């Protein structure tokens, strides 16, 4: 029972981490692809060209998705705290 519970907590934690990171990662990926296409078309080989747009996209995603992210983290933390008696009583 304890190993199943630990596996569930770890699985949920990974799922929550992926859900929270996905808006920023997807935004950075899309802007990176667009800038790569722009660089290929114009033959500009500047490596630092992608940093500022990616930082702006990630900051924008943080601002836009912050309420959703805090809700997901709060619910996950609440579920873990509520399940503490299960862990203690099963020992």
Phi and psi restraints in degrees (range 20) as a CNS / XPLOR table:
assign (resid 1 and name C) (resid 2 and name N)
       (resid 2 and name CA) (resid 2 and name C) 1.0 -66.1 20.0 2
assign (resid 2 and name N) (resid 2 and name CA)
       (resid 2 and name C) (resid 3 and name N) 1.0 -39.2 20.0 2
assign (resid 2 and name C) (resid 3 and name N)
       (resid 3 and name CA) (resid 3 and name C) 1.0 -68.9 20.0 2
assign (resid 3 and name N) (resid 3 and name CA)
       (resid 3 and name C) (resid 4 and name N) 1.0 -35.3 20.0 2
assign (resid 3 and name C) (resid 4 and name N)
       (resid 4 and name CA) (resid 4 and name C) 1.0 -64.9 20.0 2
assign (resid 4 and name N) (resid 4 and name CA)
       (resid 4 and name C) (resid 5 and name N) 1.0 -41.7 20.0 2
assign (resid 4 and name C) (resid 5 and name N)
       (resid 5 and name CA) (resid 5 and name C) 1.0 -65.3 20.0 2
assign (resid 5 and name N) (resid 5 and name CA)
       (resid 5 and name C) (resid 6 and name N) 1.0 -42.7 20.0 2
assign (resid 5 and name C) (resid 6 and name N)
       (resid 6 and name CA) (resid 6 and name C) 1.0 -63.9 20.0 2
assign (resid 6 and name N) (resid 6 and name CA)
       (resid 6 and name C) (resid 7 and name N) 1.0 -40.8 20.0 2
assign (resid 6 and name C) (resid 7 and name N)
       (resid 7 and name CA) (resid 7 and name C) 1.0 -63.1 20.0 2
assign (resid 7 and name N) (resid 7 and name CA)
       (resid 7 and name C) (resid 8 and name N) 1.0 -39.3 20.0 2
assign (resid 7 and name C) (resid 8 and name N)
       (resid 8 and name CA) (resid 8 and name C) 1.0 -64.5 20.0 2
assign (resid 8 and name N) (resid 8 and name CA)
       (resid 8 and name C) (resid 9 and name N) 1.0 -41.6 20.0 2
assign (resid 8 and name C) (resid 9 and name N)
       (resid 9 and name CA) (resid 9 and name C) 1.0 -64.3 20.0 2
assign (resid 9 and name N) (resid 9 and name CA)
       (resid 9 and name C) (resid 10 and name N) 1.0 -44.8 20.0 2
assign (resid 9 and name C) (resid 10 and name N)
       (resid 10 and name CA) (resid 10 and name C) 1.0 -65.1 20.0 2
assign (resid 10 and name N) (resid 10 and name CA)
       (resid 10 and name C) (resid 11 and name N) 1.0 -42.9 20.0 2
assign (resid 10 and name C) (resid 11 and name N)
       (resid 11 and name CA) (resid 11 and name C) 1.0 -62.8 20.0 2
assign (resid 11 and name N) (resid 11 and name CA)
       (resid 11 and name C) (resid 12 and name N) 1.0 -43.9 20.0 2
assign (resid 11 and name C) (resid 12 and name N)
       (resid 12 and name CA) (resid 12 and name C) 1.0 -65.6 20.0 2
assign (resid 12 and name N) (resid 12 and name CA)
       (resid 12 and name C) (resid 13 and name N) 1.0 -37.7 20.0 2
assign (resid 12 and name C) (resid 13 and name N)
       (resid 13 and name CA) (resid 13 and name C) 1.0 -63.6 20.0 2
assign (resid 13 and name N) (resid 13 and name CA)
       (resid 13 and name C) (resid 14 and name N) 1.0 -42.0 20.0 2
assign (resid 13 and name C) (resid 14 and name N)
       (resid 14 and name CA) (resid 14 and name C) 1.0 -65.9 20.0 2
assign (resid 14 and name N) (resid 14 and name CA)
       (resid 14 and name C) (resid 15 and name N) 1.0 -40.9 20.0 2
assign (resid 14 and name C) (resid 15 and name N)
       (resid 15 and name CA) (resid 15 and name C) 1.0 -62.9 20.0 2
assign (resid 15 and name N) (resid 15 and name CA)
       (resid 15 and name C) (resid 16 and name N) 1.0 -42.2 20.0 2
assign (resid 15 and name C) (resid 16 and name N)
       (resid 16 and name CA) (resid 16 and name C) 1.0 -66.0 20.0 2
assign (resid 16 and name N) (resid 16 and name CA)
       (resid 16 and name C) (resid 17 and name N) 1.0 -42.0 20.0 2
assign (resid 16 and name C) (resid 17 and name N)
       (resid 17 and name CA) (resid 17 and name C) 1.0 -62.4 20.0 2
assign (resid 17 and name N) (resid 17 and name CA)
       (resid 17 and name C) (resid 18 and name N) 1.0 -42.2 20.0 2
assign (resid 17 and name C) (resid 18 and name N)
       (resid 18 and name CA) (resid 18 and name C) 1.0 -66.7 20.0 2
assign (resid 18 and name N) (resid 18 and name CA)
       (resid 18 and name C) (resid 19 and name N) 1.0 -39.1 20.0 2
assign (resid 18 and name C) (resid 19 and name N)
       (resid 19 and name CA) (resid 19 and name C) 1.0 -64.4 20.0 2
assign (resid 19 and name N) (resid 19 and name CA)
       (resid 19 and name C) (resid 20 and name N) 1.0 -40.2 20.0 2
assign (resid 19 and name C) (resid 20 and name N)
       (resid 20 and name CA) (resid 20 and name C) 1.0 -73.8 20.0 2
assign (resid 20 and name N) (resid 20 and name CA)
       (resid 20 and name C) (resid 21 and name N) 1.0 -35.6 20.0 2
assign (resid 20 and name C) (resid 21 and name N)
       (resid 21 and name CA) (resid 21 and name C) 1.0 -81.3 20.0 2
assign (resid 21 and name N) (resid 21 and name CA)
       (resid 21 and name C) (resid 22 and name N) 1.0 -21.6 20.0 2
assign (resid 21 and name C) (resid 22 and name N)
       (resid 22 and name CA) (resid 22 and name C) 1.0 -61.1 20.0 2
assign (resid 22 and name N) (resid 22 and name CA)
       (resid 22 and name C) (resid 23 and name N) 1.0 -40.9 20.0 2
assign (resid 22 and name C) (resid 23 and name N)
       (resid 23 and name CA) (resid 23 and name C) 1.0 -60.5 20.0 2
assign (resid 23 and name N) (resid 23 and name CA)
       (resid 23 and name C) (resid 24 and name N) 1.0 -40.4 20.0 2
assign (resid 23 and name C) (resid 24 and name N)
       (resid 24 and name CA) (resid 24 and name C) 1.0 -72.5 20.0 2
assign (resid 24 and name N) (resid 24 and name CA)
       (resid 24 and name C) (resid 25 and name N) 1.0 -40.6 20.0 2
assign (resid 24 and name C) (resid 25 and name N)
       (resid 25 and name CA) (resid 25 and name C) 1.0 -67.4 20.0 2
assign (resid 25 and name N) (resid 25 and name CA)
       (resid 25 and name C) (resid 26 and name N) 1.0 -40.9 20.0 2
assign (resid 25 and name C) (resid 26 and name N)
       (resid 26 and name CA) (resid 26 and name C) 1.0 -66.8 20.0 2
assign (resid 26 and name N) (resid 26 and name CA)
       (resid 26 and name C) (resid 27 and name N) 1.0 -41.5 20.0 2
assign (resid 26 and name C) (resid 27 and name N)
       (resid 27 and name CA) (resid 27 and name C) 1.0 -62.4 20.0 2
assign (resid 27 and name N) (resid 27 and name CA)
       (resid 27 and name C) (resid 28 and name N) 1.0 -44.6 20.0 2
assign (resid 27 and name C) (resid 28 and name N)
       (resid 28 and name CA) (resid 28 and name C) 1.0 -65.2 20.0 2
assign (resid 28 and name N) (resid 28 and name CA)
       (resid 28 and name C) (resid 29 and name N) 1.0 -37.3 20.0 2
assign (resid 28 and name C) (resid 29 and name N)
       (resid 29 and name CA) (resid 29 and name C) 1.0 -64.3 20.0 2
assign (resid 29 and name N) (resid 29 and name CA)
       (resid 29 and name C) (resid 30 and name N) 1.0 -46.4 20.0 2
assign (resid 29 and name C) (resid 30 and name N)
       (resid 30 and name CA) (resid 30 and name C) 1.0 -65.1 20.0 2
assign (resid 30 and name N) (resid 30 and name CA)
       (resid 30 and name C) (resid 31 and name N) 1.0 -43.5 20.0 2
assign (resid 30 and name C) (resid 31 and name N)
       (resid 31 and name CA) (resid 31 and name C) 1.0 -68.6 20.0 2
assign (resid 31 and name N) (resid 31 and name CA)
       (resid 31 and name C) (resid 32 and name N) 1.0 -33.4 20.0 2
assign (resid 31 and name C) (resid 32 and name N)
       (resid 32 and name CA) (resid 32 and name C) 1.0 -64.1 20.0 2
assign (resid 32 and name N) (resid 32 and name CA)
       (resid 32 and name C) (resid 33 and name N) 1.0 -41.6 20.0 2
assign (resid 32 and name C) (resid 33 and name N)
       (resid 33 and name CA) (resid 33 and name C) 1.0 -65.9 20.0 2
assign (resid 33 and name N) (resid 33 and name CA)
       (resid 33 and name C) (resid 34 and name N) 1.0 -43.9 20.0 2
assign (resid 33 and name C) (resid 34 and name N)
       (resid 34 and name CA) (resid 34 and name C) 1.0 -62.2 20.0 2
assign (resid 34 and name N) (resid 34 and name CA)
       (resid 34 and name C) (resid 35 and name N) 1.0 -42.3 20.0 2
assign (resid 34 and name C) (resid 35 and name N)
       (resid 35 and name CA) (resid 35 and name C) 1.0 -69.1 20.0 2
assign (resid 35 and name N) (resid 35 and name CA)
       (resid 35 and name C) (resid 36 and name N) 1.0 -35.4 20.0 2
assign (resid 35 and name C) (resid 36 and name N)
       (resid 36 and name CA) (resid 36 and name C) 1.0 -63.6 20.0 2
assign (resid 36 and name N) (resid 36 and name CA)
       (resid 36 and name C) (resid 37 and name N) 1.0 -41.4 20.0 2
assign (resid 36 and name C) (resid 37 and name N)
       (resid 37 and name CA) (resid 37 and name C) 1.0 -64.4 20.0 2
assign (resid 37 and name N) (resid 37 and name CA)
       (resid 37 and name C) (resid 38 and name N) 1.0 -43.4 20.0 2
assign (resid 37 and name C) (resid 38 and name N)
       (resid 38 and name CA) (resid 38 and name C) 1.0 -59.9 20.0 2
assign (resid 38 and name N) (resid 38 and name CA)
       (resid 38 and name C) (resid 39 and name N) 1.0 -42.6 20.0 2
assign (resid 38 and name C) (resid 39 and name N)
       (resid 39 and name CA) (resid 39 and name C) 1.0 -66.9 20.0 2
assign (resid 39 and name N) (resid 39 and name CA)
       (resid 39 and name C) (resid 40 and name N) 1.0 -36.3 20.0 2
assign (resid 39 and name C) (resid 40 and name N)
       (resid 40 and name CA) (resid 40 and name C) 1.0 -68.7 20.0 2
assign (resid 40 and name N) (resid 40 and name CA)
       (resid 40 and name C) (resid 41 and name N) 1.0 -38.7 20.0 2
assign (resid 40 and name C) (resid 41 and name N)
       (resid 41 and name CA) (resid 41 and name C) 1.0 -70.3 20.0 2
assign (resid 41 and name N) (resid 41 and name CA)
       (resid 41 and name C) (resid 42 and name N) 1.0 -43.0 20.0 2
assign (resid 41 and name C) (resid 42 and name N)
       (resid 42 and name CA) (resid 42 and name C) 1.0 -91.8 20.0 2
assign (resid 42 and name N) (resid 42 and name CA)
       (resid 42 and name C) (resid 43 and name N) 1.0 -4.4 20.0 2
assign (resid 42 and name C) (resid 43 and name N)
       (resid 43 and name CA) (resid 43 and name C) 1.0 58.4 20.0 2
assign (resid 43 and name N) (resid 43 and name CA)
       (resid 43 and name C) (resid 44 and name N) 1.0 34.9 20.0 2
assign (resid 43 and name C) (resid 44 and name N)
       (resid 44 and name CA) (resid 44 and name C) 1.0 -90.2 20.0 2
assign (resid 44 and name N) (resid 44 and name CA)
       (resid 44 and name C) (resid 45 and name N) 1.0 122.6 20.0 2
assign (resid 44 and name C) (resid 45 and name N)
       (resid 45 and name CA) (resid 45 and name C) 1.0 -110.0 20.0 2
assign (resid 45 and name N) (resid 45 and name CA)
       (resid 45 and name C) (resid 46 and name N) 1.0 46.9 20.0 2
assign (resid 45 and name C) (resid 46 and name N)
       (resid 46 and name CA) (resid 46 and name C) 1.0 -91.2 20.0 2
assign (resid 46 and name N) (resid 46 and name CA)
       (resid 46 and name C) (resid 47 and name N) 1.0 118.8 20.0 2
assign (resid 46 and name C) (resid 47 and name N)
       (resid 47 and name CA) (resid 47 and name C) 1.0 -74.0 20.0 2
assign (resid 47 and name N) (resid 47 and name CA)
       (resid 47 and name C) (resid 48 and name N) 1.0 -27.7 20.0 2
assign (resid 47 and name C) (resid 48 and name N)
       (resid 48 and name CA) (resid 48 and name C) 1.0 -86.6 20.0 2
assign (resid 48 and name N) (resid 48 and name CA)
       (resid 48 and name C) (resid 49 and name N) 1.0 0.5 20.0 2
assign (resid 48 and name C) (resid 49 and name N)
       (resid 49 and name CA) (resid 49 and name C) 1.0 -65.0 20.0 2
assign (resid 49 and name N) (resid 49 and name CA)
       (resid 49 and name C) (resid 50 and name N) 1.0 -27.2 20.0 2
assign (resid 49 and name C) (resid 50 and name N)
       (resid 50 and name CA) (resid 50 and name C) 1.0 -86.4 20.0 2
assign (resid 50 and name N) (resid 50 and name CA)
       (resid 50 and name C) (resid 51 and name N) 1.0 -14.6 20.0 2
assign (resid 50 and name C) (resid 51 and name N)
       (resid 51 and name CA) (resid 51 and name C) 1.0 -65.7 20.0 2
assign (resid 51 and name N) (resid 51 and name CA)
       (resid 51 and name C) (resid 52 and name N) 1.0 -50.8 20.0 2
assign (resid 51 and name C) (resid 52 and name N)
       (resid 52 and name CA) (resid 52 and name C) 1.0 -63.4 20.0 2
assign (resid 52 and name N) (resid 52 and name CA)
       (resid 52 and name C) (resid 53 and name N) 1.0 -48.2 20.0 2
assign (resid 52 and name C) (resid 53 and name N)
       (resid 53 and name CA) (resid 53 and name C) 1.0 -61.3 20.0 2
assign (resid 53 and name N) (resid 53 and name CA)
       (resid 53 and name C) (resid 54 and name N) 1.0 -37.7 20.0 2
assign (resid 53 and name C) (resid 54 and name N)
       (resid 54 and name CA) (resid 54 and name C) 1.0 -66.0 20.0 2
assign (resid 54 and name N) (resid 54 and name CA)
       (resid 54 and name C) (resid 55 and name N) 1.0 -41.0 20.0 2
assign (resid 54 and name C) (resid 55 and name N)
       (resid 55 and name CA) (resid 55 and name C) 1.0 -63.0 20.0 2
assign (resid 55 and name N) (resid 55 and name CA)
       (resid 55 and name C) (resid 56 and name N) 1.0 -41.8 20.0 2
assign (resid 55 and name C) (resid 56 and name N)
       (resid 56 and name CA) (resid 56 and name C) 1.0 -65.0 20.0 2
assign (resid 56 and name N) (resid 56 and name CA)
       (resid 56 and name C) (resid 57 and name N) 1.0 -41.3 20.0 2
assign (resid 56 and name C) (resid 57 and name N)
       (resid 57 and name CA) (resid 57 and name C) 1.0 -65.5 20.0 2
assign (resid 57 and name N) (resid 57 and name CA)
       (resid 57 and name C) (resid 58 and name N) 1.0 -42.5 20.0 2
assign (resid 57 and name C) (resid 58 and name N)
       (resid 58 and name CA) (resid 58 and name C) 1.0 -66.0 20.0 2
assign (resid 58 and name N) (resid 58 and name CA)
       (resid 58 and name C) (resid 59 and name N) 1.0 -42.0 20.0 2
assign (resid 58 and name C) (resid 59 and name N)
       (resid 59 and name CA) (resid 59 and name C) 1.0 -64.0 20.0 2
assign (resid 59 and name N) (resid 59 and name CA)
       (resid 59 and name C) (resid 60 and name N) 1.0 -41.1 20.0 2
assign (resid 59 and name C) (resid 60 and name N)
       (resid 60 and name CA) (resid 60 and name C) 1.0 -63.4 20.0 2
assign (resid 60 and name N) (resid 60 and name CA)
       (resid 60 and name C) (resid 61 and name N) 1.0 -42.2 20.0 2
assign (resid 60 and name C) (resid 61 and name N)
       (resid 61 and name CA) (resid 61 and name C) 1.0 -64.1 20.0 2
assign (resid 61 and name N) (resid 61 and name CA)
       (resid 61 and name C) (resid 62 and name N) 1.0 -38.7 20.0 2
assign (resid 61 and name C) (resid 62 and name N)
       (resid 62 and name CA) (resid 62 and name C) 1.0 -62.6 20.0 2
assign (resid 62 and name N) (resid 62 and name CA)
       (resid 62 and name C) (resid 63 and name N) 1.0 -41.7 20.0 2
assign (resid 62 and name C) (resid 63 and name N)
       (resid 63 and name CA) (resid 63 and name C) 1.0 -68.2 20.0 2
assign (resid 63 and name N) (resid 63 and name CA)
       (resid 63 and name C) (resid 64 and name N) 1.0 -44.2 20.0 2
assign (resid 63 and name C) (resid 64 and name N)
       (resid 64 and name CA) (resid 64 and name C) 1.0 -70.1 20.0 2
assign (resid 64 and name N) (resid 64 and name CA)
       (resid 64 and name C) (resid 65 and name N) 1.0 -43.8 20.0 2
assign (resid 64 and name C) (resid 65 and name N)
       (resid 65 and name CA) (resid 65 and name C) 1.0 -96.2 20.0 2
assign (resid 65 and name N) (resid 65 and name CA)
       (resid 65 and name C) (resid 66 and name N) 1.0 5.8 20.0 2
assign (resid 65 and name C) (resid 66 and name N)
       (resid 66 and name CA) (resid 66 and name C) 1.0 -58.8 20.0 2
assign (resid 66 and name N) (resid 66 and name CA)
       (resid 66 and name C) (resid 67 and name N) 1.0 -43.6 20.0 2
assign (resid 66 and name C) (resid 67 and name N)
       (resid 67 and name CA) (resid 67 and name C) 1.0 -62.7 20.0 2
assign (resid 67 and name N) (resid 67 and name CA)
       (resid 67 and name C) (resid 68 and name N) 1.0 -40.9 20.0 2
assign (resid 67 and name C) (resid 68 and name N)
       (resid 68 and name CA) (resid 68 and name C) 1.0 -65.7 20.0 2
assign (resid 68 and name N) (resid 68 and name CA)
       (resid 68 and name C) (resid 69 and name N) 1.0 -42.3 20.0 2
assign (resid 68 and name C) (resid 69 and name N)
       (resid 69 and name CA) (resid 69 and name C) 1.0 -62.8 20.0 2
assign (resid 69 and name N) (resid 69 and name CA)
       (resid 69 and name C) (resid 70 and name N) 1.0 -43.4 20.0 2
assign (resid 69 and name C) (resid 70 and name N)
       (resid 70 and name CA) (resid 70 and name C) 1.0 -67.3 20.0 2
assign (resid 70 and name N) (resid 70 and name CA)
       (resid 70 and name C) (resid 71 and name N) 1.0 -34.3 20.0 2
assign (resid 70 and name C) (resid 71 and name N)
       (resid 71 and name CA) (resid 71 and name C) 1.0 -64.5 20.0 2
assign (resid 71 and name N) (resid 71 and name CA)
       (resid 71 and name C) (resid 72 and name N) 1.0 -45.0 20.0 2
assign (resid 71 and name C) (resid 72 and name N)
       (resid 72 and name CA) (resid 72 and name C) 1.0 -63.0 20.0 2
assign (resid 72 and name N) (resid 72 and name CA)
       (resid 72 and name C) (resid 73 and name N) 1.0 -46.2 20.0 2
assign (resid 72 and name C) (resid 73 and name N)
       (resid 73 and name CA) (resid 73 and name C) 1.0 -65.3 20.0 2
assign (resid 73 and name N) (resid 73 and name CA)
       (resid 73 and name C) (resid 74 and name N) 1.0 -38.7 20.0 2
assign (resid 73 and name C) (resid 74 and name N)
       (resid 74 and name CA) (resid 74 and name C) 1.0 -65.3 20.0 2
assign (resid 74 and name N) (resid 74 and name CA)
       (resid 74 and name C) (resid 75 and name N) 1.0 -43.9 20.0 2
assign (resid 74 and name C) (resid 75 and name N)
       (resid 75 and name CA) (resid 75 and name C) 1.0 -63.8 20.0 2
assign (resid 75 and name N) (resid 75 and name CA)
       (resid 75 and name C) (resid 76 and name N) 1.0 -41.0 20.0 2
assign (resid 75 and name C) (resid 76 and name N)
       (resid 76 and name CA) (resid 76 and name C) 1.0 -64.6 20.0 2
assign (resid 76 and name N) (resid 76 and name CA)
       (resid 76 and name C) (resid 77 and name N) 1.0 -44.5 20.0 2
assign (resid 76 and name C) (resid 77 and name N)
       (resid 77 and name CA) (resid 77 and name C) 1.0 -64.8 20.0 2
assign (resid 77 and name N) (resid 77 and name CA)
       (resid 77 and name C) (resid 78 and name N) 1.0 -40.5 20.0 2
assign (resid 77 and name C) (resid 78 and name N)
       (resid 78 and name CA) (resid 78 and name C) 1.0 -61.8 20.0 2
assign (resid 78 and name N) (resid 78 and name CA)
       (resid 78 and name C) (resid 79 and name N) 1.0 -42.8 20.0 2
assign (resid 78 and name C) (resid 79 and name N)
       (resid 79 and name CA) (resid 79 and name C) 1.0 -63.1 20.0 2
assign (resid 79 and name N) (resid 79 and name CA)
       (resid 79 and name C) (resid 80 and name N) 1.0 -39.5 20.0 2
assign (resid 79 and name C) (resid 80 and name N)
       (resid 80 and name CA) (resid 80 and name C) 1.0 -66.0 20.0 2
assign (resid 80 and name N) (resid 80 and name CA)
       (resid 80 and name C) (resid 81 and name N) 1.0 -44.2 20.0 2
assign (resid 80 and name C) (resid 81 and name N)
       (resid 81 and name CA) (resid 81 and name C) 1.0 -65.7 20.0 2
assign (resid 81 and name N) (resid 81 and name CA)
       (resid 81 and name C) (resid 82 and name N) 1.0 -39.0 20.0 2
assign (resid 81 and name C) (resid 82 and name N)
       (resid 82 and name CA) (resid 82 and name C) 1.0 -65.2 20.0 2
assign (resid 82 and name N) (resid 82 and name CA)
       (resid 82 and name C) (resid 83 and name N) 1.0 -32.9 20.0 2
assign (resid 82 and name C) (resid 83 and name N)
       (resid 83 and name CA) (resid 83 and name C) 1.0 -86.9 20.0 2
assign (resid 83 and name N) (resid 83 and name CA)
       (resid 83 and name C) (resid 84 and name N) 1.0 4.0 20.0 2
assign (resid 83 and name C) (resid 84 and name N)
       (resid 84 and name CA) (resid 84 and name C) 1.0 -59.5 20.0 2
assign (resid 84 and name N) (resid 84 and name CA)
       (resid 84 and name C) (resid 85 and name N) 1.0 -43.7 20.0 2
assign (resid 84 and name C) (resid 85 and name N)
       (resid 85 and name CA) (resid 85 and name C) 1.0 -59.7 20.0 2
assign (resid 85 and name N) (resid 85 and name CA)
       (resid 85 and name C) (resid 86 and name N) 1.0 -32.7 20.0 2
assign (resid 85 and name C) (resid 86 and name N)
       (resid 86 and name CA) (resid 86 and name C) 1.0 -60.9 20.0 2
assign (resid 86 and name N) (resid 86 and name CA)
       (resid 86 and name C) (resid 87 and name N) 1.0 -43.1 20.0 2
assign (resid 86 and name C) (resid 87 and name N)
       (resid 87 and name CA) (resid 87 and name C) 1.0 -67.7 20.0 2
assign (resid 87 and name N) (resid 87 and name CA)
       (resid 87 and name C) (resid 88 and name N) 1.0 -44.1 20.0 2
assign (resid 87 and name C) (resid 88 and name N)
       (resid 88 and name CA) (resid 88 and name C) 1.0 -69.3 20.0 2
assign (resid 88 and name N) (resid 88 and name CA)
       (resid 88 and name C) (resid 89 and name N) 1.0 -41.0 20.0 2
assign (resid 88 and name C) (resid 89 and name N)
       (resid 89 and name CA) (resid 89 and name C) 1.0 -75.4 20.0 2
assign (resid 89 and name N) (resid 89 and name CA)
       (resid 89 and name C) (resid 90 and name N) 1.0 -23.8 20.0 2
assign (resid 89 and name C) (resid 90 and name N)
       (resid 90 and name CA) (resid 90 and name C) 1.0 -81.5 20.0 2
assign (resid 90 and name N) (resid 90 and name CA)
       (resid 90 and name C) (resid 91 and name N) 1.0 -6.8 20.0 2
